[in-house]
Structure formats: C-alpha cells, structure tokens
C-alpha cells in the first residue's frame, strides 16, 4: 500500500487539484501536497500515518487544496484510540470554501463519533452545522475505533456515505441524500477534537480523492457598491471576476475611470475618475463585458449612487403598512424619502412602542441600503413572496429583513436611529381606519394618501385598492392623491372631484374639500346633507384652519355606513372669532357607483 502510494506521489504534480492520494509515505505533510492549519498538533509517525499530538484540549485541523466535487469519491482510513464521544471525535472535510474554519466555512464533512456514536454527513453554512445523513447509532461505540470512510457525490448533488469496520469485508451504506447548498470545493481537510488526555489518540491515512471540478453555472452577484470621496467607486462581487474586458462608465459627465485597481482575490475593484463627485447629484454606473472566471455574466449591470447626506427629522415617513398579512404573503412596512437627498438608511431601526412608552428591540435595516429622493422602501420577512403576491412592478423596492410580527388590531410603529434617541416618524395604526367596504382587513394594507399629510391622522390613510391585490409595497400607493391645487385664489372652498366613487377600487375613492383663507385665525364647520336636508355626517366642528389645506370625505356617514349613490350637499362655513368675519358656501357632491 505504501509503495504504491509513493509511486503515485511522484506523479502527483501532473494531476489536477481534483485528484489526490495522500499516504504520508514521504514522512511529512508539508509538501506533495501541502497541508496547512494547526500544524503543531500533527506529526507523521514511524508507521507512516498522520497522528495527533495535542498537549491540551483542542480542535485541530489540516487542509489542502482540492477542487474535486462533481462525480467525486472521497476515501480515508481513520483510527481513534478511544471511545469517541461529543468531546472526542474526528471529522473529514470533503469540501470547504476556505482552509481556516475557525470562523466557519461553507462545505460538507463526515463526523466520526459524537453523542450518538455514529458516522454521519453534515452540511456547514458559516457556523451553522446540519446533519444531512444520520448513520447507524452506536456504530463507533468501540475502543479503539478503527474504520474506513467512503463518500460519493455525483454532479446532481447526490451523496452516499459508507463506512467499513476492520471486522467487515465490504462497505456498509450509512445513508444517501441530495443536497446542493454548497456549489463547489476549494479544500479538503481533517479535524479532531480532543480532551487533555486524548491528544495523541487520532490517526489518519490513505486519503484518496478523485473527481471533477464543479461546473460554475451561477451568475456572480454585485454585492458591494460604495462611493469614496472625492473621485472613487468601490465595487465588490461574490466571486473572483475577469476584469480584462470589462468597461465601466458613469453618467453626469464622469465618463470612464482613468484607473482600475483590482484586489488580489479578484473579487473587488476600485475605480478612480478624473472628476470629483458632487453633492446633490445621482450617478449611474454601467458595466459591460464583466464576467466571473467561468464566463458567467452579471445579472445586474447598472446601479445608482451619490454622496449621501444627513437624514433630517422630516425626511422619512411611514407610507404603507400591511399589519395582517394574507395567507400566501407576508407583513410589510413601507417608508418614503420625502427629501431631495440620497439617504443611507442602513442601521435605522423600525420597531414598536410598548404600553409603558419604551421601545421594543425592533429590527435593523440592512447595510448598504440607500434610498433615492422621493422613493419607496418596503421591508418584510419575505420579499419574494410579497413581490409575487401583489404582482409588483420591476421598479418596486422591496427587501427582506429581520422581522417582529405586527399586531393585527393596533400598534405604534416607530422609525428611529440606531441609538433610538431620534425618531423620524411614528404611526399608531388601527384596523378601524380601513374603508367601510373592507369587511375583513386581513391582507389589506393601509396606504398613506400623500406623504405630506400628517402621519397620526386617520384621514391621511386609506385601504389599498382591490386592483393591486390590496397592497403596493415598494412603489407608488394606489390611493396616492396630489393635495396641491391650481384653483383660482378667489375660491375659498372647492371639492375635488365633484363626483367620487368610494368603492375602494383605487379611482376617486375619496373626495377632497380644499380651502384657502385670507388671514390666520379662521375656524370651520363642514357638514354633508342628503337631498332632503338631513345631515348625514359632520366632517369638522370648530376646527382651527391653516392658511390652506383640505378635509376628506370617504363616503361614510356618522353611523359608519356607506352613503347611498346620489347627490349630496356640502355646507362649509368658516369664521374668524377675532374679527367676526364669516364665509359660507354650499356645493353639490355626487356619490357615484362608476
């Protein structure tokens, strides 16, 4: 066995990194191939086996390069001069994306031992470890534990795990599974976990790896885009890229960069321009001919950026809330950037207020979340589900975030900075704010009619229209209305529209009653009468008016019922208590059924 391994090692440099036969016949693990890791805790003994030599409790690893992953076979002999347990076990890393797993990795490993004394296959995602093949319990409940491990994987991600004890003549199947969470392999590795008394009880030998490098069919992800003043853009990608033919171009007269500085791992590039970026401008970077090393094109090749400015207390508002989600979708909260500034909303907290007035922990908006002027951002625990359910247009801005379930009846939403000492907006919503035609509020969002209307006023909100499946996450609200008017200034009160249809279809669902005063200090009364002169609703009773503004009527009576189709009369009166001056106006309002 050793002589054959020695012959193979001589020719190893001529094989690809997808093939390996390591028998340690050369007496070391530092060349042909090179293993790196916790090297002080390993040695090659006089029998030509890799043996542990930890002097204290430890988790020790060695890794070497291997890209075998498709149609691959991994084999290894292992011996533990101890009864394996949760504190004394070994692992063979079939695949890992890096050779230092101290902070985690993405890969697969076979675990020998643990609480169930089994041989099992595990998936590792960062620091999260999930058993995906659960081998036979008590199989390794022996001392010493000596066995051979064999794992196969085809190009479709079908794993088969085998083990063979010294008393067995053939491999025993521990289980099979299909798993494609990890897409490729960069390294194979060995690991043992020992207590203070078992530091020299682990042996590894006859490590054979064959297979093909995984075919890369996935498009790279453009996951970093920042502006560094005065004249640089930083770009980062999910994998190594081929920048040799890439072309970068920025509008607003910036043009192409005069230099491109590519990182050593080819995952990022710094673009430097001849002109400086200016505040108050948005810049769009377009990329062409940029691929990963396998030739896969970027799916997103255009992004917009600018110099972010400080967030003012009136820049961001809550604009829509789905607080009782439909069965096939998820809750969401939407905010709107009222300002003319590019805002970095990363790290802001959206939360709720407790009954004692303090704030709950809440959830943080993810890093690198920029909000363009006059734009929307919807946050939800499942962006794809929300986008599909409401058939959102491509421009809708919806992101997945951490989430705390909203109360289905009423709650106070708060948008604050990370320290929670600055509140940007606060909304106490109530299910009673929904339109009278909405018999079941489940799956119906409340939309703000206009971002300039006061947050904490039920008249500022309206049920989303049925034609958008009762929600418009990440884009313009179905119930949005302009509140400015070009009416001639001699009119002190007028309606818009004169005929409306409060049927929650998203078209003319609300009647706006605009007013304009000639001086400060006016108070007003506004009433709606039916055709025979009976008052059906009072919209205002001695309210103090601004210089100009509006009231709204959603077609409901004082009893909360929907007004019948017909012609009604608005009586609007405003008077100035200081001067005694009074103005009165009657005008028709038509409730139609379209």
Order of alpha helices (4+ residues) and beta strands (2+ residues): alpha-beta-beta-beta-beta-beta-beta-beta-beta-beta-beta-beta-beta-beta-beta-beta-beta-beta-beta-beta-beta-beta-beta-beta-beta-beta-beta-beta-beta-beta-beta-beta-alpha-beta-beta-beta-beta-beta-beta-beta-beta-beta-beta-beta-beta-beta
